[in-house]
Amino acid sequence: METIFDHNITKEESEDICRGFSKREYLDFVDQETSYYDIACLYYHRKNNTMYRKYLDKLSLDMREACIRTLTHP
């Protein structure tokens, strides 16, 4: 399964996005769609709009809307 850990996540990003869990701990509670959600968040915060859209487009409509709401309405 593809995760944020496959995208050169920094310690700070890990703390922000997955509360500092290790990859093993993270894999214990996420499915692929949740992982794509987190990857979209990662690229949003990195201001990489192309990659953000790529992972946002992998989400179901409900998850996509939730992601956009979370990121744009803090």
C-alpha positions in Angstrom: 0.0 0.0 0.0 1.2 3.5 -0.9 1.6 5.8 2.1 3.0 9.1 3.1 6.2 7.3 4.1 6.8 6.6 0.4 7.0 10.4 -0.2 10.1 11.4 1.8 8.0 12.7 4.7 10.0 14.8 7.2 9.6 14.4 10.9 7.7 17.6 11.2 5.3 16.6 8.4 4.8 13.2 10.1 3.9 14.8 13.4 1.5 17.1 11.6 -0.2 14.5 9.4 0.0 11.2 11.3 0.7 12.4 14.8 4.3 11.0 14.6 3.3 7.4 14.3 5.9 5.1 12.8 5.1 3.5 9.4 4.2 0.2 11.2 1.8 1.9 13.6 0.3 4.0 10.8 -0.3 0.8 8.7 -2.2 -0.7 11.6 -5.1 1.7 11.3 -5.3 3.1 7.8 -6.7 1.8 4.5 -5.6 2.8 1.0 -8.1 5.6 0.7 -7.2 7.2 4.0 -3.5 6.9 3.0 -4.3 8.8 -0.3 -6.1 11.4 1.8 -3.0 11.9 3.9 -0.8 12.0 0.8 -3.0 14.7 -0.6 -2.7 16.7 2.6 1.1 16.3 2.5 1.3 17.8 -1.0 -1.2 20.5 -0.1 1.1 21.6 2.7 4.1 21.4 0.5 2.3 23.6 -2.0 2.7 21.1 -4.8 -0.7 21.5 -6.5 -0.1 18.9 -9.2 0.6 16.1 -6.7 -2.2 17.4 -4.4 -4.7 17.1 -7.3 -3.3 13.7 -8.3 -4.0 12.2 -4.9 -7.2 14.1 -4.3 -8.6 12.6 -7.6 -8.0 9.1 -6.2 -10.5 9.7 -3.4 -14.1 8.9 -3.3 -16.4 12.0 -3.7 -17.1 12.1 0.1 -13.5 11.8 1.1 -12.4 14.3 -1.5 -14.9 16.9 -0.2 -13.9 16.2 3.4 -10.2 16.7 2.5 -10.9 20.0 0.7 -13.0 21.2 3.6 -10.4 20.2 6.2 -7.6 21.9 4.3 -9.3 25.1 3.2 -11.4 25.8 6.3 -9.1 25.3 9.3 
